[in-house]
Amino acid sequence: MRAHAERLDGLGTTIFAEMSALAVATGSVNLGQGFPDRDGPDSLLEDAIAAIRAGANQYPPARGVPALRQAIADHQKRFYDLAYDPDTQVLVTTGATEAVAAALLAFVEPGDEVIALEPYYDSYAAGIAFAGGRRVPVTLRAPSYRLDLDELRAAVTPRTKVLLINSPHNPTGTVLTDLELQGICDVAIEHDLVVITDEVYEHLVYDGLQHRPLASYDGMADRTVSISSAGKTFAVTGWKIGWVTGSPEVVTAVTTAKQFLTFTSGAPFQPAVANALALGNDYFDALRADLQSRRDLLANGLTDLGFEVHRPAGTYFITTDIRPLGHTDGIAFCRMLPEKTGVVAIPHQVFYDNPTPGRPLVRWAFCKQPEVLEEALNRLQKL
């Protein structure tokens, strides 16, 4: 008997699980998996506690509690001037990962091609496989990680159904420019493609740059599945509260798939996130400033240690080239690192179909307390 379905071939245990387990086993500073080592705003936590005590512990509505759907619609209007009906154009999901999976299941037929920006978050490959699609990478190449629009156009075939776009981009930290975003829109409109856009790092953009959703471009409102979540913005990655916005038809399609995955979840967390989305601009400004200072702390330290550092414009990950230190294989380097230095990082090459461009690249998370980053840098001096 075959051990598993063919669609699971090549998936296995995620690199995050492997490296996090290695961090625990070796007592290492974990700069691998991207989760903050602090809690979100006190008001958010207290609102969740209050919701639990008030009895919000059973199934919430399938599309999400009304207060959160309204808050998401208000957020999209406030930051991007995008108008959504909270009853028909907003869906609450069990994190952005489920939202991406449900969107792929909703729009990808077996044999359809899905173009994704490579390197890509590992769940993208799994989601495409589960839907029976075939992923087609368009590579963002070091050190600039800019999107080659000619390469994007050349990747489209008659079998192409979906563009899976991630900006701000994990793991490279690039923020797509207006020219790149307009180019994506032109391709999508010309070939009548659905665009699934993962925007979970929308508020983690630095150096005066701003995130602009693809749904805000002309001709994109009815073909874009916009996805985000509370985890990165409010440092509650374990709550798994995400959302989808789009046309009524788009949201209904994603809901049809999503309802048979988790149906619904996070009852006491949903009203808490609703209140957090309404926090003043001072919260979002302070979040960006704080993370930018941590980015600079880690980037400067890694530079001093001899790495070639690719300073990100967004997210909370820094990519380095390890070749200046005499290493060429990121997986071997990251498996050696905990025992030798007591630090964990993530090799880039696991995010590629063709691992060659990512082989000498390693990703480090800077969403940690400054003293943790400094301790990691001290330990890395053993290199």
Summary of the structure (lengths in Angstrom):
residues: 383
radius of gyration: 20.3
end to end distance: 47.0
largest distance: 58.6
contacts: 1324
relative contact order: 0.18
helix: 45%
strand: 15%
